Amino acid sequence: MLYELASPLLHLMARGRRIVELAQGKKPSGFATDAPSAQFRSAKTRLRRLDVHLLTAMVPLGGAWLALHRFERTIGHMPRATSLNKAGSLLPTSKGTLAVHFAGEPQGPRVLVVHGWSANSAMILPLVQALAGAGFHVVYPDLPGEGRSVSAPMSFHEKGQAIARYCAKYGPFDCIIGHSAGGLIAAIAIEAGLKADRLATICAPKSLTSLLQAYLVQTDAPRRLHDHIRRVYRLLYRQSPCSIGAKTYARMQSNLLVAHAKHDWQVLVEEAHAILASNPAATALFLDNCNHRSVLHHPELLRGIIDFLGVPQDQSRSAHVDAV
């Protein structure tokens, strides 16, 4: 595609300009610095959007394939953590290594916490630390290609399957907790056989279709791709993105907690209501005065998880909960 073909040239031009400016004794301009400048990023973004629009105009399914291809390779662009948690492990996988971290009481209720899309385990640390302080044993990996995990490109579905395969040795789990798109990953892992009594979602989309549509809006893709990308996904993976997440949420019945920030603008609260509509037996927890990220600091979230799991007071450190 245009971007894939032109990107090496853009990088070469930037480096060449930097060399010329250094030779002339000038301070390198923003476009030519080693770190991608706003101008350079803007040029790449415009080029990426242009070729999706052009391909869609000629072959709509081709445009949808390109958008899906880029969606699945967007993950992994966050800065990597500089060091691995001392209590962590690097597990060799079929496509790289999976970094898994641990916190809390080894004998406490066992929970697996999964971070969201294009992020890493550092984002969920506030919740991890609160759970650990309350007496839980917390397992929290960096998703393949994120944080300290190194991986060849994987589809969204393959990431969930990898979590199921490589984190099974640390289970079974009393609960899997997924923040944002991590809720979908957690659902995929459960469908792939990961043993967990309960599932808790925090500001999660109702299905992979919701996440794909949000990505298309974010990248200013043509409106017609919203339908075509679902068709392409079914052709490639033999399943509908509409069922990924949604079918698991529905069948968990009362073993599902749906927590959501009322003022989340990244994953709208309507997504939580849609999950609850498909599973009226689920526990709902709507939190005030927080958004998509700050919800992870909210003291009521920890209380809600403890109540949902039915952990006896002598197993969870309620004094710590009150202090969070």
Summary of the structure (lengths in Angstrom):
residues: 324
radius of gyration: 21.3
end to end distance: 49.5
largest distance: 70.7
contacts: 1115
relative contact order: 0.11
helix: 50%
strand: 16%
